[in-house]
Amino acid sequence: MDRTTDRATTPAQERDPGTERDPERNPAPERNPAPERDPDARWLARVMHVAFFLLLGASLVRFLLRHPWEDRSPWIVALSGALASLYLLGPVLGTRATPRRIAWLGTVVAVWMVLVVLAPSFAWCAVPLFYTGLRTLPPRAALGLVALLTVFVVAAQVQLSEGGFDPNLVIAPPAVAAIATAVFVHAERQAARQRTLIEDLISTRRELAATERREGTLAERQRLSMEIHDTLAQGLSSQQMLLQAADRTWDADPATARRHVRTAESIAERNLAEARRFVHDLAPADLAEGGGLEEALRGLATRESAVFRVDGAAVPLPDRVQSALLRIAQGALANIREHAGASSAALTLTYLDDQVVLDVADDGRGFDPAASRADDGVRGHGLPAMRVRARQLGGTLTIESAPGEGTVLSAAIPLEVRQ
């Protein structure tokens, strides 16, 4: 395995792009993982090992066939066996440039040089040694080793040549060494660029995941604030007004005061149901009772002394649409009760071909919608919350009103709700 795989990003990192890196809890991943994690590098190392032993064996056979047994033959056989034994130790020592690994590589090269001096047939065993040196040593040291090995190969080829000087024997080995080195360096740089790109992509995915989590948290907070405003806060405000009215009329008109208290008790009961529903699944309590949107609006209208009417052929609505329309109706009727001073109010649910429309009308004192829009940020969440609910479903919220002429609030939601 070569160094290009040592710094590869681990699969665990790629599978978990959203994990934030903490220097203490999540230390930086190891940039030089064990080479055996890369199947391609393991396969290439096996090929190089097989090639080395094939070249070593072929060189020994060639020497023995061309040179009858002579004084140097025992040395050649012994050095060949020693070189094979030393080369077998390479995988045990790993691929990093540790002192033991460098010492081993130096010993292998020294034994090979002695073999080449005694028998030039062993020169081409240098090809696997090129790869071993390039993947083990730092760049400059590796290039120096390649140059040294190439010199020995050229000298051996010239010594083996017959029939005079052959330029190919001088040019071919350096050319092969240069090509092999260039390919290796290019592959390593490409791998480094890919590692950098992968790390950038993983970092970007982490940032995107963190951004999405933050946006989701903010959206959920906004949704909860609207839910609380349209239910618990409005109910508590109504209870406060009713109890204050009961306190003012307790001595003069006990019956009216008791009626205010009973109404406040009823609102408190509804608020308790809403609070329990928040804890359970945050669905509107009226819808959770199973009657659907029309029954929920009818019950709301009855409690608020408003008229309710349905126009058009009813169609099934998604839970999100039902919940949003019910919340809008609750908020609108709460505004009428607290601010409009109206004598009557009406809820109208209209099913059209492409949308469902909820109209809430009253005959109260009215107001200037433009001025109200400017004051919403100071006054509360009421109208802005209604607009957000409608807009989240691809719908619109319109208000028609003028001082002294009542108000009509209309929420239109398309039947094909945007996901």
Secondary structure as GFF3:
##gff-version 3
##sequence-region A 1 419
A	DSSP	alpha_helix	3	6	.	.	.	ID=ss1
A	DSSP	alpha_helix	11	15	.	.	.	ID=ss2
A	DSSP	three_ten_helix	35	37	.	.	.	ID=ss3
A	DSSP	alpha_helix	39	66	.	.	.	ID=ss4
A	DSSP	alpha_helix	73	88	.	.	.	ID=ss5
A	DSSP	alpha_helix	90	93	.	.	.	ID=ss6
A	DSSP	alpha_helix	99	118	.	.	.	ID=ss7
A	DSSP	three_ten_helix	120	125	.	.	.	ID=ss8
A	DSSP	alpha_helix	126	136	.	.	.	ID=ss9
A	DSSP	alpha_helix	139	160	.	.	.	ID=ss10
A	DSSP	alpha_helix	167	228	.	.	.	ID=ss11
A	DSSP	pi_helix	229	233	.	.	.	ID=ss12
A	DSSP	alpha_helix	234	249	.	.	.	ID=ss13
A	DSSP	alpha_helix	254	280	.	.	.	ID=ss14
A	DSSP	alpha_helix	285	288	.	.	.	ID=ss15
A	DSSP	alpha_helix	292	303	.	.	.	ID=ss16
A	DSSP	beta_strand	307	311	.	.	.	ID=ss17
A	DSSP	alpha_helix	319	335	.	.	.	ID=ss18
A	DSSP	pi_helix	336	340	.	.	.	ID=ss19
A	DSSP	beta_strand	345	351	.	.	.	ID=ss20
A	DSSP	beta_strand	355	362	.	.	.	ID=ss21
A	DSSP	alpha_helix	369	379	.	.	.	ID=ss22
A	DSSP	alpha_helix	382	392	.	.	.	ID=ss23
A	DSSP	beta_strand	396	401	.	.	.	ID=ss24
A	DSSP	beta_strand	407	414	.	.	.	ID=ss25
###
